[in-house]
Amino acid sequence: MSENLLATARLLGADDIHQLATQAGIQPTKKLGQNFMCDPQTIRRIVTIAGVQPGDQVVEVGPGLGSLTLGLLGAGAHVTTVEIDPKLNAQLPQTVERFQPQNADNLTTVLSDALAIETADQLPGIDPDKPFALVSNLPYNVATPILLTLLARFSNLSSACVLVQSEVADRLSAGPGSKIYGVPSVKLRWYGEAKNAGKVARSVFWPVPNVDSSLVSFTRWPQGSPQALRAQDYQLQERTFALIEAAFLQRRKTLRAALRDQLSAEQIQAAGIDPMLRGEKLTLEQFAALAQA
């Protein structure tokens, strides 16, 4: 049903983007990581991968000129946007009213830094008792902190489909033993499973970025599962994350050397782990076992 809605929805092309930017006096800035998507086909692809259905609650961080916002609204979602730029935040409702007036009531805008969103009342368009998805073209310089921070603060953030720098996407979805497996890879798995959902061409952005982009698809652990119950143990999380950071601080060191201030070799062995292994070889479950030790 969402595909049928999306197929007929009015989306923004390159000419629309340039016109809106000119009318609003907006010039993209590197400081805020602003690269606006201007390809309807890519927007439809993102919304489809995100699995957005009519009536879904969606948070979009960094909506920019509204390309993805219109795609989400066009699929029938109730969208709450979080935008740090006052000009863009003021422009967005006007854009929706112009291109999709029938969906204007399904948009809620929030003027804020996403990292400053801490409580449900700061997302007025989201029912805290129902799940929501994060679907965003994230500012690349803060993409990982935004994703991990919102997952930590909102237990009803059930899924995500985010566009990030390709090397970040690879890192977020990497597994143990990979050269790019690191702190973000392990921490994200605390909350759920992530996968690289494919590259996005540079040509779909204005201005064209000087880095490659990819989508990351994320699903939170199901409620009641052992992983979800573990994620509710905030003391265990704090201890686990501290060990993860210490193990990767000097990733070439063995666990015995990297964790000597936290755990003895005997404690590491008692958790069923070889102290001579490096942190890059450990799964999240093994880090959690070390934290419990």
Secondary structure, DSSP 8 states (H G I E B T S, - for coil): -HHHHHHHS----HHHHHHHHHHHT----TTTT--EE--HHHHHHHHHHHT--TT-EEEEE--TTSHHHHHHHHTT-EEEEEES-HHHHHHHHHHHHHH-GGGGGGEEEEES-GGG--SGGGSTTS-TTS-EEEEEE--GGGHHHHHHHHHHH-TTEEEEEEEEEHHHHHHHT--TT-TT--HHHHHHHHHEEEEEEEEE-GGGEES--SS-EEEEEEEE--TTSHHHHHHT-HHHHHHHHHHHHHHHHTTTSBHHHHTTTT--HHHHHHTT--TTSBGGG--HHHHHHHHH-
